[in-house]
Amino acid sequence: MRRIAWVLVLLAAWAGPAAAVGTDGRQTVRIGDVDLQVFTYHPNGCVPAGLLVVLHGLGRNAAGYREYARPLADRFCLLVAAPLFDSSRFPTWRYQHGGIADKGIVQDSAAWTGGIVLQLVDTLRREQGAPDLPYFLIGHSAGGQFLSRIAAFMPNQARRMVIANPSTWVEPSVETAAPYGFGGVPAADTLLRRYLAAPVTVLLGQEDTGSEDLSETPEAVAQGPTRIARGERTFQAAAAVARAHGWAFGWRLVEVPGVGHRARSMFGSAQAAEALGLAAAR
């Protein structure tokens, strides 16, 4: 019995702070005045190499998105955190469009929804006892729209932001009004320059040409007829603006052959690891 007790002590010490997230968990995290439900996953038998925050699609199925990210987590020993942004508190203007503008009026930056994600990152790092743990952000569809706004408007230290198959983008333009561009936002030129230098990956399914749940607002339609067309157009426009100004350009374009608007297939593809910049590291 004494030998068994010592084994249990050693196992607990080995697990260390990583056990705070758990193998497969669900927790409520208080961020300011928001109680955020977060679905988590921790691969067994390894020390976490990073944190992967997964932003769900229109169905608000955060638990499902945690599952979609599991193969990446297992392969690269990443903690997964999939926060739930429910539709009652986070309608389109607060989730997909990041809370940047409501009915054409730019909101106080302190209330932009991306701040919740960045505070969640800090909270989970503290829980792990690893305040400098590298983190990655990935969002698909509606979550990709949200991540486009985080990349554009929220300073952060993400190693990579993978924006997959969104209906709309933040265009690299100070004339286009927020949340589809930088127009009306203070320090728009500075934000635009940082956006173009950010470690953004445009991840597109080559078969994502359908119209189901495709945003059809005039601003969205102006970006192209399909999600893949909109993504390719935005990438090309961003590269051109950076080139014209002589600014740094940190974006990548990665396309997934044979895949349409399916998060599971996108996350499970070989290209997803490449998009996160992890393929060469392991």
C-alpha positions in Angstrom: 0.0 0.0 0.0 2.9 2.3 0.8 4.4 1.7 -2.6 1.1 2.4 -4.3 0.7 5.6 -2.4 4.1 6.8 -3.5 3.3 6.0 -7.2 0.1 8.1 -6.9 2.1 11.0 -5.5 4.7 10.8 -8.3 1.9 10.7 -10.9 0.3 13.8 -9.4 3.6 15.6 -9.4 4.3 14.6 -13.0 0.9 15.9 -14.1 1.7 19.3 -12.6 -0.3 22.3 -13.6 -1.2 20.8 -16.9 -4.0 18.9 -15.1 -5.8 22.2 -14.7 -7.4 21.8 -18.1 -7.9 18.1 -18.0 -8.0 15.4 -20.6 -11.5 16.4 -21.8 -13.1 19.2 -19.9 -15.7 21.9 -19.7 -15.3 24.9 -17.4 -16.8 28.4 -16.9 -14.2 31.2 -17.1 -15.1 34.6 -15.7 -13.8 37.3 -18.1 -14.7 40.8 -16.8 -18.5 40.6 -16.4 -18.9 37.7 -18.8 -19.1 34.0 -17.8 -17.7 32.1 -20.7 -18.2 28.4 -21.2 -15.0 26.8 -22.5 -14.6 23.3 -23.8 -11.1 22.0 -23.3 -8.9 19.1 -24.3 -5.4 18.0 -23.1 -3.5 15.2 -24.8 -2.2 12.7 -22.3 1.5 11.9 -21.7 3.2 15.1 -22.9 4.1 18.6 -21.7 2.0 21.1 -23.6 3.9 22.8 -26.4 1.2 25.5 -26.9 -2.4 26.5 -26.6 -4.8 26.3 -29.5 -7.9 28.5 -29.2 -10.7 27.3 -31.5 -13.4 29.7 -32.6 -16.6 27.9 -33.6 -18.9 28.5 -36.6 -22.5 29.7 -37.0 -23.9 26.6 -35.2 -22.2 27.7 -32.0 -21.1 24.1 -31.4 -18.0 24.8 -29.4 -17.8 21.2 -28.1 -17.8 19.9 -31.7 -15.0 22.2 -32.7 -13.0 21.0 -29.7 -13.3 17.5 -31.3 -12.3 18.8 -34.7 -9.1 20.1 -33.2 -8.2 16.9 -31.3 -6.0 15.4 -34.1 -3.9 18.6 -34.2 -3.7 18.6 -30.4 -2.6 14.9 -30.3 0.0 15.3 -33.0 1.6 18.5 -31.6 0.8 18.3 -27.9 -1.4 21.3 -27.8 -4.0 22.3 -25.2 -7.3 23.0 -26.9 -9.8 25.6 -25.7 -13.0 26.2 -27.6 -15.0 29.0 -26.0 -18.8 29.2 -26.6 -20.1 32.6 -27.8 -23.9 32.1 -27.5 -26.2 33.9 -30.0 -28.2 35.7 -27.2 -25.2 37.6 -25.8 -23.1 37.5 -29.0 -25.2 38.1 -32.1 -23.6 38.7 -35.5 -22.3 42.2 -34.8 -20.7 41.0 -31.6 -19.4 37.6 -32.7 -18.7 37.4 -36.5 -18.0 41.2 -36.6 -16.1 41.3 -33.4 -18.2 44.0 -31.7 -16.2 46.6 -33.7 -19.3 48.5 -35.0 -23.0 48.4 -34.3 -25.4 49.8 -37.0 -22.4 51.6 -38.5 -21.3 53.2 -35.2 -17.7 52.2 -34.1 -17.8 51.0 -30.5 -15.4 51.7 -27.7 -12.4 49.4 -28.3 -12.5 48.3 -24.6 -15.8 46.5 -25.5 -14.6 44.7 -28.6 -15.2 41.0 -28.4 -11.7 40.0 -29.3 -10.6 41.2 -25.9 -12.5 38.3 -24.3 -10.4 35.8 -26.3 -7.1 37.4 -25.4 -8.1 37.5 -21.7 -9.1 33.9 -21.9 -5.6 33.1 -23.3 -4.0 34.8 -20.3 -6.3 33.0 -17.8 -5.6 29.5 -19.3 -1.8 30.2 -19.3 -2.0 31.1 -15.6 -3.9 27.9 -14.9 -1.2 26.0 -16.6 1.5 27.8 -14.6 3.0 28.9 -18.0 2.4 32.6 -18.6 4.5 32.5 -21.8 3.0 29.4 -23.3 2.8 30.0 -27.1 -0.7 30.2 -28.4 -2.4 29.9 -31.8 -5.9 31.0 -32.9 -8.0 29.2 -35.5 -11.5 30.0 -36.6 -13.7 28.5 -39.2 -16.7 30.1 -41.0 -18.4 32.5 -38.5 -15.3 31.9 -36.3 -13.1 32.9 -39.2 -15.0 36.1 -39.6 -14.5 36.8 -35.9 -10.8 36.0 -36.1 -10.4 38.3 -39.1 -11.6 41.1 -36.8 -9.2 40.0 -34.0 -6.3 40.0 -36.5 -7.2 43.4 -37.8 -8.1 45.3 -34.6 -6.7 43.6 -31.6 -2.9 43.6 -30.8 -1.8 40.1 -29.8 1.1 37.7 -29.6 -0.5 34.7 -31.4 2.1 32.6 -33.2 -0.4 32.1 -36.0 -4.0 33.2 -36.7 -5.7 30.7 -39.1 -8.7 32.2 -40.7 -10.6 29.4 -42.5 -13.5 29.8 -44.9 -15.2 32.9 -43.6 -18.1 34.7 -45.4 -16.5 38.1 -44.9 -13.1 39.6 -44.2 -11.7 42.9 -43.0 -10.5 44.4 -46.2 -7.1 46.1 -46.3 -8.6 49.5 -46.8 -9.1 52.7 -44.7 -11.9 53.8 -47.0 -14.1 50.7 -46.4 -16.2 51.3 -43.2 -15.6 49.0 -40.2 -16.2 46.2 -39.6 -15.5 45.3 -43.2 -12.5 47.7 -43.4 -10.8 50.2 -41.2 -12.9 53.2 -42.1 -14.1 55.2 -39.0 -11.7 53.4 -36.6 -9.1 55.6 -34.8 -5.5 55.1 -35.9 -6.7 53.3 -39.0 -3.4 53.5 -40.9 -1.5 52.1 -37.9 -4.0 49.2 -37.5 -3.9 48.4 -41.2 -0.1 48.2 -41.3 -0.1 45.9 -38.2 -2.8 43.8 -39.8 -0.7 43.2 -42.9 2.3 42.3 -40.9 0.4 39.9 -38.6 1.0 36.1 -38.8 -2.3 35.4 -40.6 -2.9 32.3 -42.6 -5.8 32.4 -45.1 -7.0 28.8 -45.1 -9.5 28.0 -47.9 -11.3 24.8 -49.0 -11.0 24.7 -52.8 -14.5 23.3 -53.0 -16.1 26.0 -50.8 -18.2 27.4 -53.6 -21.7 26.9 -52.2 -24.1 29.5 -50.9 -25.5 27.9 -47.7 -25.2 30.4 -44.8 -23.1 32.6 -47.1 -23.3 36.3 -46.0 -25.1 38.3 -48.7 -24.9 41.8 -47.3 -23.8 44.3 -49.9 -20.4 44.6 -48.2 -20.0 40.8 -48.3 -21.1 40.5 -51.9 -18.6 43.1 -52.9 -15.8 40.8 -51.6 -16.7 38.1 -54.1 -19.3 35.4 -55.1 -18.1 32.6 -52.9 -16.0 32.1 -49.8 -12.9 30.9 -51.7 -13.2 33.8 -54.1 -13.5 36.2 -51.2 -10.5 34.7 -49.4 -8.3 34.7 -52.5 -9.3 38.3 -53.3 -8.6 39.5 -49.8 -5.2 37.8 -49.7 -4.2 39.3 -53.1 -5.4 42.8 -52.1 -3.5 42.6 -48.8 -0.3 41.6 -50.6 -0.7 44.5 -53.0 -1.3 47.1 -50.3 1.7 45.9 -48.4 3.9 46.0 -51.5 2.6 49.4 -52.5 3.6 50.9 -49.1 6.8 48.9 -48.7 5.3 47.4 -45.5 6.0 44.0 -44.0 3.6 41.2 -45.1 3.1 38.3 -42.8 0.2 36.5 -44.4 0.2 33.0 -46.0 -2.4 31.5 -48.4 -3.0 27.7 -47.9 -5.7 25.9 -49.9 -7.2 22.4 -49.1 -8.0 20.4 -52.2 -11.2 18.4 -52.3 -12.8 20.1 -49.3 -15.7 22.5 -49.1 -17.3 24.2 -46.1 -16.6 21.5 -43.5 -14.7 22.4 -40.4 -13.8 18.8 -39.5 -12.2 18.2 -42.9 -10.4 21.5 -42.8 -8.9 20.9 -39.4 -8.1 17.3 -40.1 -6.2 18.1 -43.3 -2.5 18.0 -43.7 -2.8 21.7 -44.7 -4.1 22.7 -41.3 -0.8 21.9 -39.6 1.0 23.8 -42.3 -1.4 26.7 -41.8 -0.5 26.8 -38.1 3.2 26.7 -39.0 3.6 23.4 -37.1 4.3 21.0 -40.0 8.0 21.7 -40.0 8.4 21.7 -36.3 7.5 18.1 -35.5 
